[in-house]
């Protein structure tokens, strides 16, 4: 019994030391333990000696961590048009939503043709293309699936959007940034299309 208690304590301390282990990746994290006058560096490699390629302001929330380094001390995050590594010593898991809810923000976009479907923090859904203004969508159904998320949305009686988000590495084909989710979108109505793209949980 004593050995069991010691083992459980060790496991819990390990999870506290590496908060990214506490949730499935990709996942959302907040900057923690960074002074208001400082920043969290994003580096080209998972090492404190690696080149700094970008930075994250203190108190930034809902940063998407895509995966962990081999030593589980660094998390791969977005750095604009590329991806880089941030120390997990300064990141903590964001407060989770209700069980079974699709996390927000979730932003999906594609190229050739360009399109965007977003689930903002404030609720609802938004659809846009370079040629059309942003359209507010009504949520018909959303769910967490074994491989990611799925949703059904409408703009009006004649336009429907069916989105399937899969947890897998994705590239937009235009940058060196890595995305944690791929997207398949089927639209019905006058502009019926089958589209593909990538999604991110990052709020920046």
N, C-alpha and C positions, 0 to 999 in steps of 0.2 A: 504493500500500500504506500509506504514511504517513497519507494522508487517511482511509483506511478505519479505521485504528486510532484516530485522533482522533475520528472519528464514533462508533465503538462505545463509546469511553470517555465521550463526551458523553451518549450514550443511557443508559449504566449509571449515571452520576451523576444523570441526571434521574429514573430510577426510584428511586434511593436517596432523593432529595429528596421524592418524592411516593409513599410506600409503597403507597397505595391503588391505584396503577396496576399493582402486582405481582400482583394477583389479581382475579378476576371479582367484580363486585358484584351483589347484596349479599354482603359477606364479613365475616369475624371479625377484630377488631383488639384489641390490648392497649394500655393506657396506658403510655407510656414517657417518660422524661426529665421526670417530675413529682416534685418533692420530697415526702417523706413528710409534711411539714407543710402541703402545698399541695393544690389540687384542680384538675381540668381543667374549665373552664367550658363549658357548653352554651349557645349564644346563639340568639336568635330569628332572626338573619340571619347569613350567612357574612361577618362583619366583626368585628374586635376592638373596634369601637365600639358594636356592637349590644347590646341588653339581655340580661343573663344570666337564663335561665329555669330552669336546673338545673345540677347539677355531678356529676362523676364522681370517685370517690376514687382516689388513686394506687394502682398495682399491680392495678387492675381488669383482668380478662381477658375475652376473647370478647365484645366489644362489636360489635354489628352496624352496619356502615356501609352505608347504602342507596345513596347516590350521591354524586357530587362536585359542588362548586360550579364555576362556569364557569372560574375561575382555577385549579382543582384544588388549592387550599390548604385546603379545608374539607370535612368529611364530614358527611352528614346521618345523625343517630343518634336513638334513642328517648330521650325525656325524660318518661317517665310517660305521661300521657294525650295528649301532643303529641309532635312531632318537632322537633329543633333541630340546630344546627351546632357541631361541635367541630373545633379546629385539627388538621390532619394532622401538624403539627410534633411533636405529642405522642401520636401513635398509630403503632403498627407492626403489621404483619400477624401474626396468631396463628400458632403452629406448625401446619402442615397435618397432617392425618391421612394414613393410607395412601391411595395413589392409588386412586380409584374408590369410596372409602368415603363414605357420607352423613355430612356434618359433624354434630357434636354440640356443645352441645345444640341440638335442633330442637324447637320448641314450636308446635303448631298448635291453634287454638281457633276456635269459631264461636258465633254467637248465633242465637236463635229457631229451633231450640232451642240452649241452651248445651251445649257439649261441649269436651273437651280430649283431645288425643293428643300425648304428649311422648316424645322420645328423649333421656333424660338423659345427662349426661357419664359416669355410672357404668355405662352399658350398658342393654340391654333396651329396653322400651317400656311406657308407662303410659297407661291410658284412664280417663276419669272424666267424670261429669256432676254437676250440682247435686243430683240425686236418688239417685245411687249412689256408693259409696265407690270409691277408686282401685283399679283392677284391673291387675295385672301381665300384660303380653302377651308371648307368645313370638314371636320374629321368624322368619317363614317365608322372606322374601326382601326384600332392600333393594338399590337400585341408583341410580346417578347417570344421569340421562337428558339429552338435548340441551336440554331446557327446564327442568330442575330435578331432582326426585327422585321415587322411587316406592317403596312398601313394602307388604308383605302381612304381617299379624299375626293371631294367634289367642289367644283367651282360654281356650277349651276346644274340644271336638270340634264343638260346634254354633254357635260364634260366630267370625266372621272379619271382619277390618277391612282394606279395600283403600284405601290412601292415595296420592293423586297430588298432588304439590307443584309448582307452576309459578312460574317466576321472572318476576313481574310485580307492579306496584304494587297494593296491596290495602287496603281500609278495613274496619274492623270495624263501621261504622255507628253506633257509640256514642261515639267519641272523635275527636280531630283527629290521632291518631297515624297515620303511614303505615307500612305493612308492606311488606316486599320480596318476599313470596311469597303466592300464593293457594293454597287447598287444596280438594280434592274428596275426600270420604270416603264410601265405600259399606260399610255393615255388613250382615252376613247373620246369620240366626238368629232368635230370638224377637223382637228389637227391630230388625228390618231397616229401614234408612233410607238415604237419599241426602242427604248433608250438605255444606255449603260453609263456608269460613272463611278465615282468614289464618294465616300462619306467620312465625316469627322465629328467627334464629340467636343472638339476644342471650341471654347467660347471666344477666343481672341480674334 
